[in-house]
Amino acid sequence: MWYTINGEIMELKYAKKFKDRLIGLMFKKNINYCLCFSKCNSIHTFFMKENIIVVFTDKNKNILKKVTCPKNRILFCKKAYFTYEFPYYTKDEEINYILKSNS
């Protein structure tokens, strides 16, 4: 799914396959899309080339936890159903717009 935010185009991709869920945004530079993991309440940022913003939500896309995360960390949110990884430069209003539009 594609979104235009402040003239910038950002794609929301879903990590459905095992390989996509395993790799996520690892080893990627110049990230220009966001990634959604369903049925996921923890991630790690080992082998990341850039910092990212991680958003944990419940099934209704209500934000439970939002963290600007440096590389080489483990994050979890026990009650989360969806986990989103956004580029580090994504603004709060852009994140909220994508989550609300994607409901």
N, C-alpha and C positions, 0 to 999 in steps of 0.2 A: 504494500500500500504506500502511495506517495503523498507527501504533504508539502505545500509551499508555505514557508514561514519567513516573513520579512524578505521576500525575494529569493530566498535560498530553498532549494529542493532537498528534502530529506526523505529517505525511504525507511519504512518500518518493515524489517524482515523477521520472520518467525523461524526459530531454531527447532525444527521438527525432527530432522534425521539425527541419528546418533552422532555422526561425525560433526554436524553443525553445533550440536549441544556440547560436544567435547571441546571443540576448538574455540567456539565463540568469537571473540575479538582478539584472541591471542595472535601474536606475530604481525598484527596489522598496523600500518602507519597511515596517517591522514584519514582517519575514520570519518566518513560522511553519511553514515546511516545509523539507525538504532536497531537493536536486536531484542526480541522478546522470547523469553523462555517460559513455557507454561508448566504448571506443576513443579515449580522450582522455588526453593526457599533458601538456597545458598549458592554462592559462586566464589571463585578465586580470581585473582588478577596476576597470577604468576605468568611470566613470559609475555606480558603486555608491553607494547612499545610506547603507549601513551596512557595518561591518567584517564579515567572515565567517570561518568556519573551513573550510579546504580540506584534504581528505584524498585522497591518491593511493594506490590499491591495485593489486595485480596481479590476474590473472584469478581467483585463488582468494580474493579479498577480504582478503589479507594487507596490512596497512598498510605502505606504503613510506615515506611522508612525511606529516606532519601539521603545518599551519601556521595560526596565527591571523593572518589577513592583513588589513592595513589597505587602504583604498581606493587606487586608482591604482597597482597593482603588476602585474607579470607573474610567473607561477609556472610551473615545469615540473618534471617528474620523468621522466626518459628511459624508465625501465622500467615506467611506470604503464600500466594498461589501463583502469581506471575512475577517474574523478575525481568526488568528492562535494563539494558546497557546503552547509555547515550554517550556521544562524544563529549569531552570535558567542557566544551564551549557552549553547550546547549543551555538556553535560559529557562528559568522556571516556568514562564508563561508558555514557552514552546512545548515543554514536557507536559504541562497540564492540557494544552490543546490536543496533542497527540493522544493522550490517554482518554480524554473525553470523546474525541472523534472516533476512537477505536472501540467504543463500548458496544 
